[in-house]
Amino acid sequence: MSVIDPVSAPEITVLGVGNIVLRDEGFGVRVVEALQEKYEWPENVQLLDGGTLGMELLRFVSGTKKLLVIDAVAGDTPGKVYRFSGDGVSNHFNEKLSAHEIGIQDVLTVFKFGGHEMPETVVIGAVPENLDAGMELSDTLAARVPELCDMAVKELSDWGVKPQPRK
């Protein structure tokens, strides 16, 4: 029996993270919502609203082979889009924008040192403009949602996933 008690994770996980009540902080969740609305996904892919679950995410992603994280990212220019892979993933989560990123860093550390297979991980995201209380994205980040959806589909295509547009 595993201490983690994982759910049966598909081969590929698309994980949107962030706090949707802090406007642009919820960017990753909003992109995943758009991906769910726009496409039909094969059974080997799970789209997951990770919100601010932190370490609780471990049971949902343990066993996944490839992990695409979509997030608001720290940076200097609101709306600027970033992609991190390899060592850049750890570096991204060391630049904490909010508390949920502490949890994701912990999850990745458990994978690395806890005897779990570390999934191939890519992070894509955009720099937030407004982190005030509120449910809507700023105009700057709302305009980036389609671009991040396209980036996500491209990453997944590189991993052999071909989502079908909804009719």
N, C-alpha and C positions, 0 to 999 in steps of 0.2 A: 504494500500500500504506500502510495506517495504522500508525503507531507502536504503537497500542494493540492491534491485531489483535483486534477485538471478535468475540465469538460473535454469532450472529444473535439479537438481543434482541427479545422480543415488545414490543408497544406499551406494555404496563403491567407493571411489576415491583413485587411485594410483597417487601420485603427485611427479614428478621428478622436482627438483629445482636446480638452479645454473646457472652460466654465462658460456656458452659454448665457449666464446672467450678468456677465461682464463684457458685453458687446463683442469686440474683436477677439477677446480671449477664447471665445467659442468657435473660432474660425475652422479648426479641424473637424469639429462635429458637423458644422454647416456644410462643409465640402462632402463629407460622407453621406449626409442626408441627400444632397444633390445627386451624388453617384447612385444612390438607391432609387431615386425617382427616375433617373435618366436611363438606367441600364438594367437588363436581366443578367444575373451572374451565375456562372457554373457552380456546381455543388462543392468544388474544391476550394472555393473562395468564400470567406466570411467578411462582411462589412460590419464593423463594430463601433458603436458610440461608446467610447471609453470615458467620456466626460472627465471627471476628476477622480476616477476610481483608484489610481495609484497602484499599490501592491496587489489589490484585488484583481488587477488585470492579469496577473500571472496565471491564474487558473483558466483564463479564456485564451491565452496565447501559448501556453505550454504545449509543445508538440507541433506547433506550426513551423514550417520550414522557411517561409519568407514572410517578412513583416514590413508593411508600408505604413509609416506613421505620418499623419497629416496634422499639422499643428500651427499655432501662431508662434513665430520665432523672433528672438531678440535681434535687433538691428537698428540701423540709423535712419533709414528712409521708409516711412509708412508705405505699405503696399509692395515693397521690394520682395521678390520671390527668391527662395533659396532651396537648394537640394543638398542633402548630406548623405554620404555613405561611408562605409569603413570606419576609420578613426574619427571622421567628422561627426558621426552620430553621437559618440560619447562627448565630444567637444561641444556639440549643440546643447546637450542636456546639462553640461556643466555651467552654461550661461542661462541660468534659470530665469524664466519670465514669470513663473508662478509656481505655487506649491505642487500642482499636479506633475510638474516635470521632475520633482524630487522622487516621486513614486515611480515614474518611468525609468529613471536612472537606477533606482533600486531593483526594478524588475530585470533590467539588462545586467546588473551586477549578479543577481541570483542565477541568471542563465550562465554567465561567464564562470562563476566560481562555485556554483551549487550543483555541478554535475549534470546540468540540463544542456541539451543541444541548443546552441545559440543560433537563432534564425538569421538568415541573411536579412539585414535591416537597412532600409532607406527611409529618410525623413524628408518630406517636402512641406513647405509652408511659406507664409508671408508675414512681414513685419506689421504688427497692429498699429492702428492710428488712435483708437479710443478704447480705453479699458474701464470706462465709467460703468455704473450699474445700468442695465438695459438689455433687452433681448435681441435687438437688431444689430447687424453688422454696420460699420461705417460704410459710406458710399465707396470709399477707397478699397476696402476689403471685399465688399459685395461684388465689385467689378472684377475681382480676382478669382472668384469662385469658378467660373467657366474655365479659366486658364489652369487652375489647379486640378479640376476634373480631367482636363486633357492630359496634364502631366501624369496624373495617377493612371489613366488608361495606357499611356505610353510605357510607364514603368511596368505595369502588369502585362502588357503585350510583350515586353522584353523577357518576362517570366513565363511566357506561353499562354497567357490568359486572353481570351477574346470575348469581352462582354458584348451582348446584343442590345442595340437600342430598343427601348420600350416603344410600343406602337400607340 
